Amino acid sequence: MDNISTSESASTASVERPVPAAVQVAVGDCAAGCVAVLDGEQIVVVGSPDNGQVPVVTAGSLQQLAAATLVYTDRNQDQNPSHATAIAQLYDLVRSDRGRQARLSEQLSDLRDEFARYQRRSEANLDSIRQAAIDHYKTGDSICTEGLQEFLRDHGMQPIRHRVRFTVVGSYLVEGDADADSIQDDAVYVEIDLSNVDDVVDNSLTIDDRTISVTDDA
């Protein structure tokens, strides 16, 4: 009996027990495309860890899990590199699109705030103009140029400007063997320098007409 028992024990010990396929790992160690189970819910890893967070899809929504979160996965599941790459690229596209949407939403919010501020300023400005008109009507005072300019500036409007028209007649001597046509062509480069004139509006100079003639100077 003892021999039989010993033989049966040895035979039982020699039989290799099956190793369970499901193992517990950190979700941060799972490649994109890996299917795992967390708290009884199936999840799919869709990207690599980023700042300690791993993107996963669960229950039809995209979520972030801490990379150290322990999940159960099948050690024998097939890992197709092309599928993993495609899933990771798809996640990057979704993340980029969400980022663009967030930036657009922020810009839209800024524009709304800016418009609201502009609307408030406009309403306040109109109220001020209305009150000034009423005050002027009550007093009956005439308004001078200086007062009008101040009124326009105070209400954000362009003050009255003055157009200065001028006529300049002059000449200069040219040496050399250039013909009259060449000299006349070069004369178009004669310019008016307004750098020393006060209060000139930028880019307001116009040349309405150029009359150029070339004669011999005896």
C-alpha positions as CSV (number, residue, x, y, z in Angstrom):
1,M,0.0,0.0,0.0
2,D,2.8,2.4,0.9
3,N,4.5,1.7,-2.4
4,I,1.4,2.3,-4.4
5,S,0.7,5.5,-2.6
6,T,4.3,6.7,-3.2
7,S,4.0,5.9,-6.9
8,E,0.7,7.7,-7.2
9,S,2.1,10.7,-5.5
10,A,5.1,10.8,-7.8
11,S,2.8,10.5,-10.8
12,T,0.6,13.3,-9.6
13,A,3.7,15.6,-8.9
14,S,4.9,15.0,-12.5
15,V,1.7,16.4,-14.0
16,E,2.2,20.1,-15.0
17,R,-0.7,22.3,-13.9
18,P,-1.9,24.8,-16.5
19,V,-0.8,28.4,-15.9
20,P,-3.6,30.9,-16.0
21,A,-3.3,33.2,-19.1
22,A,-4.6,36.3,-17.2
23,V,-1.9,38.2,-15.4
24,Q,-1.9,41.5,-13.5
25,V,0.2,44.3,-14.9
26,A,0.5,48.0,-14.7
27,V,-1.6,49.6,-17.5
28,G,1.5,51.8,-18.4
29,D,3.3,48.6,-19.4
30,C,0.5,47.7,-22.0
31,A,1.1,48.5,-25.6
32,A,-1.5,50.4,-27.7
33,G,-4.2,47.9,-28.7
34,C,-3.9,45.8,-25.6
35,V,-7.2,44.6,-24.2
36,A,-7.4,44.5,-20.4
37,V,-9.9,44.3,-17.5
38,L,-10.2,46.8,-14.7
39,D,-12.8,46.3,-12.0
40,G,-14.7,43.9,-14.2
41,E,-14.9,46.3,-17.1
42,Q,-13.0,45.7,-20.4
43,I,-10.7,48.5,-21.5
44,V,-8.5,49.0,-24.6
45,V,-5.2,50.9,-24.3
46,V,-5.0,53.4,-27.2
47,G,-1.7,55.2,-26.5
48,S,1.5,55.4,-24.7
49,P,1.9,56.9,-21.2
50,D,2.1,60.7,-21.1
51,N,2.9,62.6,-17.9
52,G,2.0,59.4,-15.9
53,Q,-1.4,59.0,-17.6
54,V,-2.4,56.3,-20.1
55,P,-5.3,56.9,-22.6
56,V,-7.8,54.0,-22.6
57,V,-11.3,53.5,-24.1
58,T,-13.9,52.0,-21.7
59,A,-17.6,51.9,-21.9
60,G,-17.5,53.9,-25.2
61,S,-15.6,56.9,-23.8
62,L,-12.0,58.0,-23.8
63,Q,-10.4,58.2,-20.3
64,Q,-7.0,58.7,-18.7
65,L,-5.7,56.1,-16.2
66,A,-2.6,56.5,-13.9
67,A,0.2,54.5,-15.5
68,A,0.6,52.5,-12.2
69,T,-3.0,51.3,-12.3
70,L,-3.1,47.5,-12.1
71,V,-5.2,45.7,-14.7
72,Y,-5.7,42.1,-15.8
73,T,-4.7,41.1,-19.3
74,D,-4.2,38.0,-21.3
75,R,-0.5,37.2,-21.6
76,N,-1.3,35.1,-24.7
77,Q,-3.3,37.7,-26.7
78,D,-1.9,38.5,-30.1
79,Q,0.0,41.8,-30.3
80,N,-0.2,43.0,-33.9
81,P,2.4,45.9,-34.3
82,S,0.5,47.4,-37.3
83,H,-2.7,47.4,-35.3
84,A,-1.0,49.0,-32.3
85,T,0.5,51.7,-34.5
86,A,-2.8,52.4,-36.2
87,I,-4.6,52.7,-32.9
88,A,-1.9,55.0,-31.5
89,Q,-2.1,57.2,-34.6
90,L,-5.9,57.4,-34.3
91,Y,-5.6,58.5,-30.7
92,D,-3.1,61.2,-31.6
93,L,-5.5,62.5,-34.2
94,V,-8.4,62.5,-31.7
95,R,-6.2,64.3,-29.1
96,S,-5.0,66.9,-31.7
97,D,-8.6,67.5,-32.8
98,R,-9.6,68.0,-29.2
99,G,-6.8,70.4,-28.7
100,R,-7.9,72.4,-31.7
101,Q,-11.4,72.5,-30.5
102,A,-10.3,73.7,-27.1
103,R,-8.2,76.5,-28.6
104,L,-11.1,77.5,-30.9
105,S,-13.5,77.5,-28.0
106,E,-11.1,79.7,-26.0
107,Q,-10.7,82.1,-28.9
108,L,-14.4,82.3,-29.3
109,S,-14.8,83.1,-25.6
110,D,-12.2,85.8,-25.9
111,L,-13.9,87.3,-28.9
112,R,-17.2,87.3,-27.1
113,D,-15.7,89.1,-24.1
114,E,-14.0,91.6,-26.4
115,F,-17.3,92.3,-28.2
116,A,-19.1,92.7,-24.9
117,R,-16.4,95.3,-23.8
118,Y,-16.7,97.1,-27.1
119,Q,-20.5,97.2,-26.8
120,R,-20.3,98.6,-23.3
121,R,-17.8,101.3,-24.5
122,S,-20.0,102.2,-27.4
123,E,-23.1,102.6,-25.3
124,A,-21.2,104.7,-22.8
125,N,-19.8,106.8,-25.6
126,L,-23.2,107.4,-27.2
127,D,-24.6,108.4,-23.8
128,S,-21.8,110.9,-23.4
129,I,-22.4,112.4,-26.9
130,R,-26.1,112.6,-26.1
131,Q,-25.5,114.4,-22.9
132,A,-23.0,116.8,-24.5
133,A,-25.5,117.7,-27.2
134,I,-28.2,118.3,-24.6
135,D,-25.8,120.5,-22.6
136,H,-24.8,122.5,-25.7
137,Y,-28.5,123.0,-26.6
138,K,-29.3,124.3,-23.1
139,T,-26.4,126.8,-22.9
140,G,-26.6,127.8,-26.6
141,D,-22.9,128.4,-26.7
142,S,-21.1,128.2,-30.0
143,I,-18.3,125.7,-30.3
144,C,-14.8,126.7,-31.4
145,T,-12.4,124.7,-33.4
146,E,-10.3,123.8,-30.3
147,G,-13.4,122.7,-28.4
148,L,-14.7,120.7,-31.3
149,Q,-11.3,118.9,-31.6
150,E,-11.3,118.1,-27.9
151,F,-14.9,116.8,-28.1
152,L,-14.0,114.5,-31.0
153,R,-10.9,113.1,-29.3
154,D,-12.7,112.6,-26.0
155,H,-15.3,110.4,-27.8
156,G,-12.8,108.4,-29.7
157,M,-13.5,110.0,-33.1
158,Q,-11.0,111.3,-35.5
159,P,-10.4,115.1,-35.1
160,I,-10.7,117.5,-38.0
161,R,-7.7,117.4,-40.3
162,H,-6.4,120.0,-42.8
163,R,-5.2,119.3,-46.3
164,V,-2.2,121.4,-47.2
165,R,-1.8,122.0,-50.9
166,F,1.6,123.3,-52.2
167,T,3.2,124.2,-55.5
168,V,7.0,123.9,-55.8
169,V,8.9,125.2,-58.8
170,G,12.6,124.6,-58.9
171,S,15.5,123.3,-60.9
172,Y,18.9,121.6,-60.6
173,L,21.9,121.2,-62.9
174,V,23.1,117.9,-64.3
175,E,26.6,117.3,-65.6
176,G,27.7,114.6,-68.1
177,D,26.8,113.3,-71.5
178,A,23.3,111.9,-70.6
179,D,20.6,112.8,-73.2
180,A,17.5,114.8,-72.3
181,D,15.3,111.7,-72.2
182,S,17.5,110.0,-69.6
183,I,17.7,113.2,-67.5
184,Q,13.9,113.5,-67.6
185,D,13.4,109.9,-66.6
186,D,15.7,110.4,-63.6
187,A,13.8,113.5,-62.5
188,V,10.8,111.5,-61.4
189,Y,12.9,110.5,-58.4
190,V,12.8,114.0,-57.0
191,E,10.9,113.7,-53.7
192,I,9.3,116.0,-51.1
193,D,10.8,115.7,-47.6
194,L,8.3,116.3,-44.9
195,S,10.4,115.0,-42.0
196,N,10.7,118.4,-40.5
197,V,7.1,119.4,-40.8
198,D,5.0,119.0,-37.6
199,D,1.9,116.8,-37.3
200,V,2.0,115.3,-40.7
201,V,-0.2,112.2,-41.1
202,D,1.8,109.2,-42.1
203,N,1.6,108.3,-45.8
204,S,-0.7,111.3,-46.6
205,L,1.6,113.0,-49.1
206,T,0.3,112.8,-52.7
207,I,1.9,114.1,-55.8
208,D,-0.9,115.1,-58.1
209,D,1.1,116.2,-61.1
210,R,4.7,116.3,-62.3
211,T,5.8,118.7,-65.0
212,I,9.4,118.1,-66.0
213,S,11.3,119.9,-68.7
214,V,15.0,119.8,-69.7
215,T,16.8,122.7,-71.2
216,D,20.4,123.6,-71.9
217,D,22.0,126.0,-69.4
218,A,24.3,128.4,-71.3
